Amino acid sequence: MPEIAIMKILSAQQTRQLDAYTIQHEPVESIDLMERASLAFTNWLTDKFHNSYLIHIICGPGNNGGDGLAVARLLDERFYKVKVWLFYFSKKTTSDFEVNLERLKSKTNIPVHHIDPENNLPVFHKDELIIDAILGSGLTRPAEGQVAKLIEHLNAQAAIRISIDIPSGLFADKHTAGKSICAAHTFCFELPKLAFMFPQNESRVGEWAFEPIGLHPDYLAELPTSFYYLNDDFIKKIIKKRPKFSHKGTYGHALLMMGARGKTGAAILATKACLRSGAGLVTLHAPTCLEHILPISIPEAMFSADEDETCFTQIPKLEKYRTIGIGCGLGTDEKTEKALKQLLDNYDQPMVLDADALNIISQNKSWLKRIPQNSILTPHPKEFKRLFGKQGNNFERNEVQLSMAQQYNIYIVLKGAHSCIACPNGDAYFNSTGNPGMATAGSGDVLAGMITGLLSQKYTPFEAAILGVYLHGLAGDFAAATISQEAMIAGDIIDYLGATFQYFTD
């Protein structure tokens, strides 16, 4: 694993430790660090929402409420219409909450109201904003009682809900079964939260953003974690510049075993993506029904004909190939199953397994131990479930994903928004690129081809998985910016791969 600085995802406890260390060693007063965070939130909010909205800020008695009070004052300075609502679900208040409450009262004329969930809860309208500053990331138990009642009431309002740092009631680093604010937007401080990465929390978190607030970089670098968030800086460290005197042999010969009658498109997309990802040579081994389609679709690729006309049944000689990708549109015929077993028994280098290769293995789970070490599996959620069973929630699924990657010494790329790459050493990398327009037929075939093409260029399996996922998503983002998410098809992702490489190499 390369020793490269990358954005970490911390636990709630580690975040508190980082705050405390920053306060002690920057040094900075805690109230000033709160002001710094509140200013970051205010800048984000005012960039996103004009001052025609009436903004209601709901503040609990802790430091998240203190953030809300500071935000109210800062918004007032920018001529936004603000009302503050105090919700004392506990008799205990923090010192920074009290300081910011006094500042609010002494420096503004903002009306301050009290909320009693038992009596006449306020109603908020669709042309208004609710800023949620009730509970922070230090939550230790599910929201209950009056807190849960207020959360339920706020979720029923027509106003736009926006959470400071984390939606109230949501756990930052474990499954949330109880009630939480269902925010349209969440703005968090310094680093994203692990909970933001999982689809089960989409309705709770909404669209989210984050900004650094100057927490101590040296201590942040020392904090151990198994969770990371991919960004441009990390990719720039991995991607290689091509030597002037390189040739096609420098970038390897990739073999793709893909396609069956009625599923030719998957093979074509993967082959094209493999070439567009930089492989020097690409051969598609497929049933003879594809033999006349390939040269028309991709004349740059070579063809290896299976003896069967309709499905994959035999393995060609493998000596000349640097890597293998298998599975896209492969089908699950009994003859194909036997050929896949033969491949697993006779090939010991890292390969890429996708789609029907994974579906076949899910029916023969003992074959997992036959997969060559450091291979890359690219399941979507249903394929993952077939392989490794059903889990109760996304956190449990992530635990299983990491456990299986370690047990079988493989990389598992679980596809979706924030695709997660689980590594054999127990680390998990969440993707930051991509968009819903990529939820289209063939998108996964493109990714499998890309990762195979990167492996053929002597990127390590770790690098190939990371680069493949990130560049795949970035190409989708470039495509969406030009042709829209709705109109995007998988071939568009391939068409924008050139722009992604230029983005990092120019």
N, C-alpha and C positions, 0 to 999 in steps of 0.2 A: 504494500500500500504506500503510495507516495506521501512524503511528509510535506504537505502543502497547506497553507492557511486557507480555511474555508469557513463559511458561515455555519455556526453551530445552532442546534436547537436544544435549549436547556430545560431542565425541570423547574417547577415553581420554586422549589427549595434553592436550587442553584441560582435562580434569578434574584432571590432575596439576598443570598450571599454576595452576589456581584454588586447589588445595590449598596450593601453594607461596606464592602471593601472600597468601593468608589468614594463613599462618604468619608471613610477613614483615611484613605491614602491619596486622594486627589490633591488636597482634601477639599471637600465641599459640604456645606450644611445640607441636611436632608431637605429642608424647606426650599433651598435653592435648586436642588436636584429635581424636586417636584415642579418647580417653576419651569425648569428646562423641559421637562416632559410635557407639561401643560402647553407650553409655547409650541412644541412640535405638533401636538394635536390641533391646536388652534390654527396654525398655519395650514395644515392639511384640510381642516374643515372649511376655512374661508376660501381656499382654492376650489373647493368642490361645490359649496352652497353659497348663493348670494344672500345679501342681508335683507331680503324681503320675507324670509321665514321668521316666525316667532319660535324661539328656541326654549324648550323646557329642559332644565338640567336636574335630574333626580339624583340626589347625593346621599349615600350612606354615611355612617359616622367614622369610617376608617380612612386610610390613605387614598383609596379610589375616590371616595367622596371629596377628599381634599383636592385631588386633581380636578374634579368637577367644579369646585368652588373657584379654583384658580382660572379654569377655562372660562367661567362666567365673567370674571373680571376682565380677562383679556379680550373677550368678545365685545364687552361693553365699550372698551377703548376703541374698538373698530366699528362702533355704531350699529351693532347687531341688537335686536330686541330679545331680551333674555328674561326668563323667570327661573328662580331657583326653588326647588322643592326639597326639603330636608326630611329624611326618613330615618328616625332613630330606632332601628330594630334592636339596638343594644344601648345600654346606658353608658358604655365605655366609648370614648372618642379618642382619636390620636391627637398628639400635640400639633402635627402639621395640619390636620383638619381644623383645629381651633384657630391656628394662626391665619389660615386662609379665610375662615369665616369672618374673623375680625377685619381682615383686609377688605373683604367684600363689602362689609357694612360701612367701613370708614371711607372707602374710596369710590363707591358707586351708590346709585339709588335703585339698584336692582331689587324688585320685590322678592321677599323670602317667605315661602309658605311651608307649612308642615303637613306631612301626609300621615294619616291614620287609616290603615287598610280596613279597619272595622267600620269606618264612617265616611260616607260620601267621597269616594275616590274621584279624583278629577278626570275629566274627559278631554282627550287631545284629538285634534282634527287633522285632516289629510294635508293641509297647507302648513303644518307645523313639524318641528323636529323634536324628538325626545332624545336627550343625551343620557345614556345609562352610565352612572357613576356610583352604583350601589355596592357591588361586591367586586373585589379585585382578584388577582391570580392566586392569592394566598388561601383560597377556599379550602376548608378541611372536611366539610360534610355537605350533603345535598341541601339545597334550599328547601326550607320547610316553614310551616306556620305562616306568620304575617308576610315574611319575605316571599314565600311561594305565591301567596295570594296577590301581592303587588305585581310580581313578575307576570302572572297569568293575566292580570288586568291590563298591564302595559302591552302585552302581546296582542290583546284584542283591540287596541286603539288603531285608528286610521293613520296616525302620524308616522313619519319615517323614524325608525329606531336606529340609533348609532351608539355603539359601545366604546368606552375608553379602556384600552388595553385588552380587555377580554369581556365577552358578554357575561353579565351577572348570573351566577348559578352554573357556569360551565367550568369543569375541571380542566386545567391546562395540560395535564400529562397522564390522565386516565379516563376511562369511560364515564360518561355522564348519563345516568339513568333518570335523574330528577328533572325538575323544571329549570329552564334558563331563559333569559331574554333571547328572543329570536330577532337578531339584528339584521338590518339591511346592509349595514357597514360596520366594520370593526377596525379601529386603528390601534395598533399595539406598539410598545416601546422597545427599541433596540433590536430585538430578534423575534421571529415568528414563534408561535407556540405549536407544540406537537399536535394538539387537538385540532388545529386548523388544517392539517394535512388529510383528514379523513372525511369521506363522503357523508357519513352519518351526522356530521356536525355542520354540514353546509347550511341547513336552514337556521341554525343557531348563530353562525358567524357571519353569513352573508359574504359580500365582497370585503376583502381585508387588505390592509396595507400596513407597513411598519416603517419607522425611521429610527436611526441611531440617536441616542440622547447623550452620548459621551461617557458611557460606562467604561470602567477601567480596562484598557485593551490587554495589559499584561496579565491581569488576573483572569480575564476571559479566555486567554490563550491557554491557561493552565487548567481550566475546568474540564474534567473528563466527560465525554458524552459518546453515545453510540449513534446519535441522530444529527444529520447535517442537511442543509438546504443549499441546493446547487445555484451558482450564480456565474456571471460572465467571467469574473476574475479567476475562478477555479478552472473554467474551461480553457482560458488563455494559457494557463500553465501546462495543460495536457496536450493541446493540439500541436502537431508537428509541422514545421516548415519543410517543404520539399527541396532536397539538394538539386543543384543545377544539373548534374550529370546522372540523375536517376533515370531509370527506364521502366518499362512495364513489369519486368521481373522484380524490380525493387518493391513493388506494391502487391505482389502475391497473386496467386491463382486461387480463386474461391470456387468451391463446388456447391451448387444448390440442388437439393433433391426435393422437388416441389411439383405440384400440379397433378391433376387427374381429369378424366373426361368430365366436362361440366364445371371444372374449377380451374380453367386455364388462366383466368385473370389474376389470381393470387400469385401464380408462378411468374407471370410477366411483370407484375408490379415489384415483386421482391428482386427479380433479376435486374430490372432497371435501377432500382434504389441501390443495389449492391454496386453497380457500375458508377452511379452518380456519387457514391460515397468515397470513391477513389481507388477501388480495387483495380489492379493492373490487368487481370484477366478474370473472366467469369464464365463458367460452364454450367448450364442447366441440364441436369439429368432428369428426364421426364418420360412418360409414356409416349409412344410414337404419334399419338393424336396431336401432340404439340409441335411436331417436327417442322411443319410447314408454317406454323404461326410465329415461331420465334424469329426467324430471319426477317419477316415482315415487320414485326413489332420492335425488335431490338437487334439490328444487324451486327452490333458490336459484340454480342454474346455468342458463345459456342454452344453446341447442342450435343448431348450424349443420350442416345436413344435407349430406353429400356426395351427389353424384349416383348413387353406387354403393350398392347395398344391403348389400354384404358387406365392403368394404375401402376404405381411404383412397385416393382417386384424383385429387383436385383441391384447389387452394388457394383459400380464400375471400379476399375483399379484406382486406388486412392493415393499412390505415391507422389504424384505430381501436384497435388493440391495442398495449399497451406492451411486451409480451414474449410469447414463444412457448415452449411445451414440447411435445416430440414424441417418440413412440416406444413408450409403454407399450401393450402388446397390439396394436400396429399391424399385425403380420404382415409378410411379405416378398414379397407378390404382386408380379408384374412391373409392374402398374399403380401400386402403391404406391411401388415403386422410382423410377419416372419422376416421380411427384409430389414425392417427397423431393428429387430432383435439381433440380426446378423451384424448390422452396422455397429450397434452398441458393444457387441462381443469382439469386434475386430478393429476398433478405432480408439486410440487412447489420447488424442489431443483435444483441447477445448473446442466445442462446437456450439452452434446456436440451435435450440429446439423450440419450435413454435407450433401453435394451432393443432393440427391432427397428430403430429408427433407426440404432443403432450396428451391428447385425448387417448391415444393408444396406450401410452404409459399409465394413464389413470386407470385403465382396465387391467393393467399388469404391474401393480405397484412395487413388486419385488425388483422390477427393472430400474427403479430409481438408483439403486446402488451400482448399476452397470454404466450409468452416465459418466463420461470422462470427467475427471476433476477439473474445476475451473470453467466448466461449460456454463453457458448462459441460457436460462429458460425465460421465456417471455409470455407468461399466461395473462389473459384478461381475467376478471374476477370469477366468472363461471368456470373457466378452465382451472383456476387455482382451487376452487371448491372441489372439483372432480379429483384433483391430484391429492389434496391434503385434508379434505373433509370440510364440514361446515363449522364456523365459529360463531359465537354469540354476538360479537361486535367487532368493530374495526381494530380496536386495540388488541384484542385476542388474535385476530387474523394477522396483524403485524408481528406479534410474538411468534406465531407459528411460522410465518415466512422467514423470520430471522433464524429460528431453530432449525428449519429444514435446510437453509443455506449452509449453516454450520455443520449439520449432521452429514450432508452429502458433499460438502466442499464444492458448492456450486454458487453461481450468481442467479438470483431470482428477481426478474423485473416484473413487478405487478403493475399492469398498465391501468391508466385512468388519469383523472386530474391529479396532479402531483404524483405521477408514477413513482413507485418506490423501488430502488435497487437495493436488495438485501445481499450482503457480502459474506463470504465464508468466515471472516473474522468477527462477525457479529454486528458490524456497522450497517446503518441504513441511510441512504441518500434519497431525499425527496426532490422531485423536479420542480422548477419554477417557470418553465416555458410551456406553451401549448394553450389550447382553447377549445370550447365545445364544438367548434366547427370540425374538429378532427374526429368526432364521433361519427365516422362514416365508413362504409364498407371498404376494406383494403388498407386502411391506415396501419393496422398491425402488421400486415404483410410488408409494407414499406419499412417499418421499423426493423423487422427481422432481417430484411435484405441489407439495411444500413449497417447493423451491428456485425453481420457477417463480412461485409466489405471492409469495415474498420479492423476486424480481427486479421484479415488477410494482409493488412499493411503493417503487421507486427505491433499494433497497439496491444497492450496487455488486455486480458479479459475485463479487468476492472475499468481500464480506460475506454475500451470499446463499448461497454455497457453504459457508462456515464456519458460519453460523447454521443452515442447513438440516441439515447433518450433525450438529451438536451437539444441536440441539433434537429432532431425530428420535431420537437415541440416548437423550436424557433422558426423552422421552415413553415410550420402551420400558422404561426403568428404573422409571419411576413405575407403568407397567402391570404389570411383573413383581412389584413389591412388593405389589401388590394381588391379582392373579389368578394369579401364578406364571409362570415362563418357559414351562413346558410348555403351558399353556392359552392362551398369547397368540396372537392372530391379528392380521393387519395393521390391521384396523379398530380394534383396541384402541389402537394407536399414535396414530391420529387422535383417538380419544376423549380421550386424555390430553394433547393439544397445549395445551389451555387451561391445564392445570396448569403446563406448562413456561413459558408466557408469564407467568402469574401469579408464578411463582418469581423471574422477573427484573424484573418491573415493580411488584410490590406495595411 
